[in-house]
Amino acid sequence: MTITPLPRERRATLHFQSWVRGFAPVFLDTEVDMTRVREHQAAALGEGHRYSLVTCVLNTAARGLASHPEANAAIRGRLRP
């Protein structure tokens, strides 16, 4: 059995994969009704303003975190921040 050396550009990926095996990542998924956002965008466009979906999502996330600061948390310990 011959072991071929790992290319330099793949070493960081291999290091990350070996590091990430130490914990189980958590993925959250949800569906969002964007009807009112689209209506707001259309109304704002009629007034000469233009808002992207990213702007609306960031605004909503910021307001949610401001209302619920405990949701803005990080796990400390073995994991990198």
N, CA, C and O atoms as a GROMACS GRO file, in nm:
protein
  324
    1MET      N    1   0.084  -0.118   0.000
    1MET     CA    2   0.000   0.000   0.000
    1MET      C    3   0.089   0.124   0.000
    1MET      O    4   0.176   0.139   0.085
    2THR      N    5   0.066   0.211  -0.095
    2THR     CA    6   0.145   0.332  -0.108
    2THR      C    7   0.062   0.451  -0.060
    2THR      O    8  -0.052   0.469  -0.100
    3ILE      N    9   0.122   0.531   0.027
    3ILE     CA   10   0.055   0.651   0.077
    3ILE      C   11   0.108   0.770  -0.001
    3ILE      O   12   0.229   0.796  -0.002
    4THR      N   13   0.018   0.841  -0.066
    4THR     CA   14   0.060   0.959  -0.141
    4THR      C   15   0.053   1.080  -0.049
    4THR      O   16  -0.041   1.092   0.030
    5PRO      N   17   0.149   1.169  -0.058
    5PRO     CA   18   0.147   1.287   0.028
    5PRO      C   19   0.028   1.378  -0.005
    5PRO      O   20  -0.015   1.387  -0.120
    6LEU      N   21  -0.021   1.443   0.096
    6LEU     CA   22  -0.135   1.533   0.081
    6LEU      C   23  -0.088   1.665   0.020
    6LEU      O   24   0.010   1.723   0.066
    7PRO      N   25  -0.158   1.712  -0.084
    7PRO     CA   26  -0.120   1.842  -0.142
    7PRO      C   27  -0.131   1.953  -0.038
    7PRO      O   28  -0.216   1.949   0.051
    8ARG      N   29  -0.044   2.052  -0.048
    8ARG     CA   30  -0.040   2.163   0.048
    8ARG      C   31  -0.175   2.232   0.063
    8ARG      O   32  -0.215   2.266   0.174
    9GLU      N   33  -0.244   2.254  -0.048
    9GLU     CA   34  -0.370   2.328  -0.042
    9GLU      C   35  -0.482   2.250   0.027
    9GLU      O   36  -0.586   2.307   0.059
   10ARG      N   37  -0.462   2.120   0.051
   10ARG     CA   38  -0.563   2.037   0.118
   10ARG      C   39  -0.532   2.016   0.266
   10ARG      O   40  -0.616   1.961   0.338
   11ARG      N   41  -0.417   2.057   0.313
   11ARG     CA   42  -0.378   2.033   0.452
   11ARG      C   43  -0.469   2.108   0.552
   11ARG      O   44  -0.504   2.053   0.656
   12ALA      N   45  -0.505   2.231   0.519
   12ALA     CA   46  -0.591   2.308   0.609
   12ALA      C   47  -0.729   2.242   0.620
   12ALA      O   48  -0.788   2.237   0.728
   13THR      N   49  -0.779   2.192   0.508
   13THR     CA   50  -0.908   2.123   0.509
   13THR      C   51  -0.902   1.998   0.594
   13THR      O   52  -0.993   1.972   0.673
   14LEU      N   53  -0.796   1.920   0.580
   14LEU     CA   54  -0.780   1.799   0.659
   14LEU      C   55  -0.769   1.833   0.808
   14LEU      O   56  -0.828   1.765   0.892
   15HIS      N   57  -0.695   1.938   0.840
   15HIS     CA   58  -0.681   1.980   0.979
   15HIS      C   59  -0.817   2.020   1.037
   15HIS      O   60  -0.852   1.981   1.148
   16PHE      N   61  -0.894   2.098   0.960
   16PHE     CA   62  -1.026   2.140   1.006
   16PHE      C   63  -1.118   2.020   1.026
   16PHE      O   64  -1.189   2.012   1.125
   17GLN      N   65  -1.117   1.926   0.932
   17GLN     CA   66  -1.203   1.809   0.944
   17GLN      C   67  -1.168   1.725   1.066
   17GLN      O   68  -1.257   1.673   1.133
   18SER      N   69  -1.041   1.710   1.094
   18SER     CA   70  -1.004   1.634   1.212
   18SER      C   71  -1.042   1.709   1.340
   18SER      O   72  -1.076   1.647   1.441
   19TRP      N   73  -1.037   1.843   1.338
   19TRP     CA   74  -1.076   1.923   1.453
   19TRP      C   75  -1.227   1.919   1.474
   19TRP      O   76  -1.273   1.907   1.588
   20VAL      N   77  -1.305   1.928   1.366
   20VAL     CA   78  -1.450   1.938   1.376
   20VAL      C   79  -1.513   1.806   1.421
   20VAL      O   80  -1.626   1.806   1.469
   21ARG      N   81  -1.444   1.696   1.407
   21ARG     CA   82  -1.498   1.567   1.452
   21ARG      C   83  -1.515   1.561   1.602
   21ARG      O   84  -1.586   1.475   1.653
   22GLY      N   85  -1.451   1.651   1.674
   22GLY     CA   86  -1.458   1.652   1.819
   22GLY      C   87  -1.591   1.700   1.876
   22GLY      O   88  -1.613   1.687   1.996
   23PHE      N   89  -1.678   1.754   1.794
   23PHE     CA   90  -1.808   1.798   1.843
   23PHE      C   91  -1.912   1.777   1.733
   23PHE      O   92  -1.878   1.761   1.616
   24ALA      N   93  -2.036   1.778   1.772
   24ALA     CA   94  -2.145   1.760   1.676
   24ALA      C   95  -2.208   1.895   1.646
   24ALA      O   96  -2.269   1.955   1.735
   25PRO      N   97  -2.195   1.945   1.525
   25PRO     CA   98  -2.256   2.074   1.492
   25PRO      C   99  -2.409   2.063   1.494
   25PRO      O  100  -2.465   1.956   1.470
   26VAL      N  101  -2.472   2.173   1.522
   26VAL     CA  102  -2.618   2.178   1.526
   26VAL      C  103  -2.665   2.269   1.414
   26VAL      O  104  -2.616   2.381   1.399
   27PHE      N  105  -2.759   2.221   1.337
   27PHE     CA  106  -2.815   2.299   1.228
   27PHE      C  107  -2.963   2.322   1.255
   27PHE      O  108  -3.037   2.228   1.285
   28LEU      N  109  -3.005   2.445   1.246
   28LEU     CA  110  -3.145   2.480   1.264
   28LEU      C  111  -3.203   2.518   1.129
   28LEU      O  112  -3.136   2.582   1.047
   29ASP      N  113  -3.326   2.479   1.106
   29ASP     CA  114  -3.391   2.507   0.979
   29ASP      C  115  -3.534   2.551   1.006
   29ASP      O  116  -3.598   2.501   1.098
   30THR      N  117  -3.582   2.643   0.927
   30THR     CA  118  -3.719   2.690   0.943
   30THR      C  119  -3.769   2.746   0.810
   30THR      O  120  -3.690   2.771   0.719
   31GLU      N  121  -3.897   2.764   0.802
   31GLU     CA  122  -3.958   2.829   0.686
   31GLU      C  123  -4.015   2.962   0.731
   31GLU      O  124  -4.068   2.973   0.842
   32VAL      N  125  -4.004   3.062   0.645
   32VAL     CA  126  -4.049   3.197   0.679
   32VAL      C  127  -4.141   3.247   0.570
   32VAL      O  128  -4.111   3.235   0.451
   33ASP      N  129  -4.255   3.302   0.610
   33ASP     CA  130  -4.348   3.364   0.516
   33ASP      C  131  -4.297   3.504   0.485
   33ASP      O  132  -4.298   3.591   0.573
   34MET      N  133  -4.253   3.528   0.364
   34MET     CA  134  -4.193   3.656   0.325
   34MET      C  135  -4.292   3.748   0.255
   34MET      O  136  -4.252   3.846   0.193
   35THR      N  137  -4.421   3.717   0.265
   35THR     CA  138  -4.523   3.797   0.195
   35THR      C  139  -4.518   3.944   0.236
   35THR      O  140  -4.518   4.032   0.151
   36ARG      N  141  -4.514   3.970   0.366
   36ARG     CA  142  -4.514   4.109   0.412
   36ARG      C  143  -4.384   4.180   0.376
   36ARG      O  144  -4.385   4.300   0.350
   37VAL      N  145  -4.274   4.108   0.374
   37VAL     CA  146  -4.146   4.168   0.334
   37VAL      C  147  -4.153   4.209   0.188
   37VAL      O  148  -4.110   4.319   0.152
   38ARG      N  149  -4.206   4.122   0.104
   38ARG     CA  150  -4.220   4.155  -0.039
   38ARG      C  151  -4.314   4.275  -0.059
   38ARG      O  152  -4.288   4.361  -0.143
   39GLU      N  153  -4.422   4.281   0.019
   39GLU     CA  154  -4.513   4.395   0.010
   39GLU      C  155  -4.442   4.524   0.052
   39GLU      O  156  -4.460   4.629  -0.010
   40HIS      N  157  -4.362   4.515   0.159
   40HIS     CA  158  -4.287   4.632   0.205
   40HIS      C  159  -4.187   4.677   0.099
   40HIS      O  160  -4.171   4.796   0.074
   41GLN      N  161  -4.120   4.581   0.036
   41GLN     CA  162  -4.025   4.615  -0.070
   41GLN      C  163  -4.095   4.685  -0.186
   41GLN      O  164  -4.044   4.784  -0.238
   42ALA      N  165  -4.212   4.634  -0.225
   42ALA     CA  166  -4.286   4.695  -0.336
   42ALA      C  167  -4.331   4.836  -0.301
   42ALA      O  168  -4.323   4.927  -0.384
   43ALA      N  169  -4.380   4.855  -0.177
   43ALA     CA  170  -4.423   4.988  -0.135
   43ALA      C  171  -4.304   5.085  -0.129
   43ALA      O  172  -4.315   5.200  -0.171
   44ALA      N  173  -4.192   5.039  -0.078
   44ALA     CA  174  -4.073   5.124  -0.067
   44ALA      C  175  -4.020   5.159  -0.206
   44ALA      O  176  -3.973   5.270  -0.228
   45LEU      N  177  -4.028   5.064  -0.299
   45LEU     CA  178  -3.981   5.090  -0.435
   45LEU      C  179  -4.068   5.199  -0.499
   45LEU      O  180  -4.018   5.281  -0.576
   46GLY      N  181  -4.198   5.198  -0.468
   46GLY     CA  182  -4.287   5.302  -0.519
   46GLY      C  183  -4.251   5.440  -0.466
   46GLY      O  184  -4.279   5.541  -0.529
   47GLU      N  185  -4.188   5.444  -0.348
   47GLU     CA  186  -4.144   5.570  -0.288
   47GLU      C  187  -4.001   5.606  -0.327
   47GLU      O  188  -3.948   5.707  -0.280
   48GLY      N  189  -3.940   5.525  -0.411
   48GLY     CA  190  -3.805   5.554  -0.455
   48GLY      C  191  -3.695   5.491  -0.371
   48GLY      O  192  -3.578   5.521  -0.391
   49HIS      N  193  -3.732   5.404  -0.277
   49HIS     CA  194  -3.634   5.335  -0.194
   49HIS      C  195  -3.622   5.191  -0.240
   49HIS      O  196  -3.717   5.132  -0.293
   50ARG      N  197  -3.505   5.136  -0.220
   50ARG     CA  198  -3.484   4.999  -0.262
   50ARG      C  199  -3.419   4.922  -0.147
   50ARG      O  200  -3.312   4.960  -0.100
   51TYR      N  201  -3.485   4.815  -0.101
   51TYR     CA  202  -3.434   4.732   0.008
   51TYR      C  203  -3.414   4.590  -0.042
   51TYR      O  204  -3.502   4.532  -0.105
   52SER      N  205  -3.296   4.534  -0.015
   52SER     CA  206  -3.270   4.395  -0.054
   52SER      C  207  -3.325   4.301   0.053
   52SER      O  208  -3.354   4.343   0.165
   53LEU      N  209  -3.340   4.174   0.017
   53LEU     CA  210  -3.383   4.074   0.114
   53LEU      C  211  -3.282   4.061   0.227
   53LEU      O  212  -3.320   4.038   0.342
   54VAL      N  213  -3.154   4.074   0.195
   54VAL     CA  214  -3.050   4.064   0.297
   54VAL      C  215  -3.067   4.175   0.400
   54VAL      O  216  -3.053   4.152   0.520
   55THR      N  217  -3.099   4.296   0.354
   55THR     CA  218  -3.122   4.408   0.445
   55THR      C  219  -3.238   4.378   0.539
   55THR      O  220  -3.230   4.406   0.659
   56CYS      N  221  -3.344   4.322   0.485
   56CYS     CA  222  -3.462   4.291   0.568
   56CYS      C  223  -3.430   4.181   0.669
   56CYS      O  224  -3.471   4.190   0.785
   57VAL      N  225  -3.357   4.079   0.628
   57VAL     CA  226  -3.322   3.968   0.718
   57VAL      C  227  -3.229   4.018   0.828
   57VAL      O  228  -3.249   3.984   0.945
   58LEU      N  229  -3.129   4.098   0.793
   58LEU     CA  230  -3.037   4.151   0.894
   58LEU      C  231  -3.109   4.244   0.992
   58LEU      O  232  -3.082   4.239   1.112
   59ASN      N  233  -3.198   4.326   0.942
   59ASN     CA  234  -3.275   4.415   1.029
   59ASN      C  235  -3.359   4.333   1.127
   59ASN      O  236  -3.362   4.364   1.246
   60THR      N  237  -3.425   4.231   1.078
   60THR     CA  238  -3.508   4.146   1.165
   60THR      C  239  -3.423   4.072   1.267
   60THR      O  240  -3.462   4.061   1.383
   61ALA      N  241  -3.308   4.019   1.224
   61ALA     CA  242  -3.220   3.948   1.317
   61ALA      C  243  -3.168   4.042   1.425
   61ALA      O  244  -3.160   4.004   1.542
   62ALA      N  245  -3.132   4.163   1.387
   62ALA     CA  246  -3.081   4.260   1.484
   62ALA      C  247  -3.188   4.297   1.585
   62ALA      O  248  -3.160   4.307   1.705
   63ARG      N  249  -3.311   4.318   1.538
   63ARG     CA  250  -3.419   4.352   1.632
   63ARG      C  251  -3.450   4.234   1.724
   63ARG      O  252  -3.478   4.254   1.842
   64GLY      N  253  -3.444   4.113   1.670
   64GLY     CA  254  -3.467   3.995   1.753
   64GLY      C  255  -3.361   3.978   1.860
   64GLY      O  256  -3.393   3.946   1.974
   65LEU      N  257  -3.235   3.998   1.824
   65LEU     CA  258  -3.126   3.987   1.921
   65LEU      C  259  -3.131   4.099   2.025
   65LEU      O  260  -3.096   4.078   2.141
   66ALA      N  261  -3.174   4.217   1.983
   66ALA     CA  262  -3.187   4.327   2.079
   66ALA      C  263  -3.298   4.296   2.180
   66ALA      O  264  -3.287   4.332   2.297
   67SER      N  265  -3.404   4.232   2.134
   67SER     CA  266  -3.515   4.197   2.223
   67SER      C  267  -3.484   4.077   2.312
   67SER      O  268  -3.536   4.065   2.422
   68HIS      N  269  -3.398   3.987   2.262
   68HIS     CA  270  -3.365   3.864   2.334
   68HIS      C  271  -3.214   3.846   2.339
   68HIS      O  272  -3.160   3.762   2.267
   69PRO      N  273  -3.143   3.922   2.423
   69PRO     CA  274  -2.997   3.916   2.426
   69PRO      C  275  -2.943   3.779   2.465
   69PRO      O  276  -2.829   3.747   2.431
   70GLU      N  277  -3.021   3.697   2.535
   70GLU     CA  278  -2.974   3.564   2.572
   70GLU      C  279  -2.958   3.474   2.450
   70GLU      O  280  -2.889   3.372   2.456
   71ALA      N  281  -3.021   3.510   2.338
   71ALA     CA  282  -3.007   3.431   2.216
   71ALA      C  283  -2.871   3.455   2.149
   71ALA      O  284  -2.827   3.374   2.068
   72ASN      N  285  -2.807   3.565   2.183
   72ASN     CA  286  -2.676   3.597   2.126
   72ASN      C  287  -2.569   3.537   2.218
   72ASN      O  288  -2.508   3.608   2.298
   73ALA      N  289  -2.549   3.408   2.205
   73ALA     CA  290  -2.458   3.337   2.295
   73ALA      C  291  -2.358   3.256   2.215
   73ALA      O  292  -2.378   3.226   2.098
   74ALA      N  293  -2.249   3.221   2.282
   74ALA     CA  294  -2.147   3.134   2.221
   74ALA      C  295  -2.111   3.027   2.322
   74ALA      O  296  -2.119   3.048   2.443
   75ILE      N  297  -2.072   2.912   2.271
   75ILE     CA  298  -2.029   2.803   2.357
   75ILE      C  299  -1.881   2.824   2.385
   75ILE      O  300  -1.803   2.847   2.293
   76ARG      N  301  -1.843   2.818   2.509
   76ARG     CA  302  -1.702   2.834   2.547
   76ARG      C  303  -1.651   2.702   2.600
   76ARG      O  304  -1.728   2.617   2.647
   77GLY      N  305  -1.522   2.685   2.594
   77GLY     CA  306  -1.462   2.561   2.644
   77GLY      C  307  -1.367   2.506   2.539
   77GLY      O  308  -1.276   2.576   2.495
   78ARG      N  309  -1.389   2.383   2.500
   78ARG     CA  310  -1.303   2.318   2.401
   78ARG      C  311  -1.313   2.382   2.264
   78ARG      O  312  -1.216   2.385   2.188
   79LEU      N  313  -1.430   2.433   2.233
   79LEU     CA  314  -1.455   2.483   2.099
   79LEU      C  315  -1.396   2.622   2.081
   79LEU      O  316  -1.388   2.701   2.175
   80ARG      N  317  -1.355   2.650   1.961
   80ARG     CA  318  -1.307   2.784   1.931
   80ARG      C  319  -1.427   2.877   1.927
   80ARG      O  320  -1.534   2.835   1.885
   81PRO      N  321  -1.412   3.004   1.968
   81PRO     CA  322  -1.527   3.097   1.965
   81PRO      C  323  -1.567   3.130   1.823
   81PRO      O  324  -1.661   3.206   1.801
   0.00000   0.00000   0.00000
